[in-house]
Amino acid sequence: MTDPPPSPTLVKKGEDGVSLEKALLIQLLGSAVAISALVGLAAWARIARPTPPLDTAGLNALLAEEFPDHRPSAVWISADGAGALARDGDDVLVLWRRGDGYVARDTRWSAVAAATPQQGKLKLVLADAAPVFSVTGPLWPPQEFAV
């Protein structure tokens, strides 16, 4: 009877004379680098892109996209460009920045006219949110809204 072949161990030399211990270590390090790169890419992909402040052209484009059936007679952009109001008769179209985009809602003019700015901030209470707008000056509503 012959002895069975010896079982492989971590110190056994491979075909090229490299120990299996070293080969496993290289493979482990390579896998760790690849996984780290994938985790970094996934984290980078979720970073919110900075949204530029609203201007008249951007506001008109958002209003046309979000409220295609409305034709506002007056618009107001907050002092910091992070939100806007557009009056269409007794309705007010409300847009404000949230994350890397804008949220659009509509409300009644009476709710907006009744709001009072405090310390340069105007807080509107809507059914599902409470956006805050930067206001310059103590007068509210703006003169262009007093139609």
VOGU-3710 file (C-alpha; in Angstrom, 3 decimals, decimal comma):
1> mtdpppsptl> 0,000/0,000/0,000  1,032/3,490/-0,749  0,507/6,535/1,372  -2,165/9,017/0,199  -0,851/12,243/-1,273  -0,288/14,938/1,354  -3,070/17,512/1,732  -2,265/21,098/0,673  -1,324/23,565/3,363  -0,784/27,298/3,398
11> vkkgedgvsl> 2,968/26,911/3,332  3,013/24,671/0,269  4,682/26,189/-2,763  2,556/26,776/-5,854  3,598/26,110/-9,423  5,623/29,318/-9,690  7,303/28,856/-6,360  5,086/31,452/-4,613  3,726/30,288/-1,314  -0,052/29,948/-1,064
21> ekalliqllg> 0,053/32,182/1,999  1,435/35,064/-0,080  -1,017/34,414/-2,943  -4,003/34,484/-0,592  -2,760/37,714/0,961  -2,415/39,364/-2,463  -5,907/38,198/-3,434  -7,355/39,488/-0,167  -5,723/42,900/-0,586  -6,891/43,149/-4,196
31> savaisalvg> -10,452/42,321/-3,178  -10,351/44,880/-0,369  -9,170/47,601/-2,773  -11,881/46,728/-5,305  -14,634/46,711/-2,678  -13,412/50,020/-1,254  -13,515/51,562/-4,722  -17,090/50,351/-5,266  -18,231/51,648/-1,867  -16,609/55,014/-2,593
41> laawariarp> -18,302/55,214/-5,996  -21,706/54,403/-4,465  -21,247/57,069/-1,777  -20,141/59,661/-4,332  -23,131/58,939/-6,580  -25,571/59,844/-3,784  -24,067/63,260/-3,065  -26,616/65,959/-3,880  -25,528/68,353/-6,555  -25,748/72,044/-5,608
51> tppldtagln> -28,863/73,627/-7,030  -28,358/77,124/-8,416  -30,560/79,918/-7,041  -33,796/80,568/-8,882  -33,861/83,317/-11,457  -36,733/84,492/-13,630  -35,962/82,126/-16,511  -35,524/79,146/-14,191  -38,723/79,990/-12,329  -40,710/80,275/-15,552
61> allaeefpdh> -39,393/76,894/-16,705  -40,305/75,257/-13,378  -43,768/76,827/-13,385  -44,417/75,648/-16,947  -43,331/72,125/-16,010  -45,084/71,832/-12,640  -48,213/73,902/-13,312  -48,914/73,764/-17,068  -52,560/74,875/-16,682  -51,781/78,035/-14,689
71> rpsavwisad> -50,799/81,453/-16,033  -49,498/83,486/-13,072  -50,070/87,219/-13,143  -47,283/88,008/-10,647  -44,188/86,168/-9,417  -41,925/86,700/-6,431  -38,527/85,079/-5,868  -37,190/84,888/-2,307  -34,122/86,927/-1,428  -31,860/83,855/-1,321
81> gagalardgd> -33,260/82,349/-4,537  -34,309/79,167/-2,732  -38,029/79,582/-3,325  -40,699/81,476/-5,173  -44,377/82,305/-5,169  -46,523/82,901/-8,234  -50,039/84,322/-7,977  -52,730/83,108/-10,331  -55,994/84,737/-9,232  -56,960/83,288/-5,840
91> dvlvlwrrgd> -54,338/80,534/-6,124  -50,668/80,805/-5,261  -48,132/78,422/-6,766  -45,385/77,711/-4,240  -41,920/76,422/-5,173  -39,044/75,842/-2,750  -35,704/74,075/-2,791  -35,550/70,657/-1,170  -32,381/68,591/-1,522  -31,127/68,902/-5,088
101> gyvardtrws> -34,482/69,850/-6,617  -37,602/71,902/-6,044  -40,936/71,031/-4,455  -44,111/72,445/-5,970  -47,418/72,987/-4,171  -50,389/75,286/-4,542  -52,411/77,054/-1,892  -54,969/79,820/-1,515  -53,976/83,486/-1,679  -55,597/84,178/1,689
111> avaaatpqqg> -53,104/81,824/3,422  -50,133/83,601/1,847  -51,490/87,121/2,467  -52,117/86,289/6,137  -48,528/85,150/6,750  -46,264/87,667/8,432  -42,487/87,760/8,048  -40,459/87,489/11,240  -36,730/88,312/11,339  -36,487/88,294/7,556
121> klklvladaa> -38,168/84,884/7,173  -41,651/84,078/5,907  -43,030/80,695/6,940  -45,975/79,291/5,021  -47,935/76,447/6,537  -49,189/74,099/3,851  -51,059/70,818/4,268  -47,905/68,676/4,138  -44,976/71,103/4,554  -43,892/74,420/6,005
131> pvfsvtgplw> -41,447/76,106/3,620  -39,509/79,154/4,799  -38,647/82,014/2,437  -36,139/84,845/2,866  -37,819/88,237/2,701  -36,181/91,627/2,286  -38,073/94,343/4,061  -40,948/94,255/6,506  -43,721/94,724/3,932  -45,730/91,672/3,001
141> ppqefav> -47,213/90,841/0,565  -45,015/92,367/-2,134  -46,547/95,170/-4,124  -46,652/93,116/-7,333  -48,935/90,620/-5,549  -51,458/93,225/-4,407  -53,580/92,783/-7,543
//
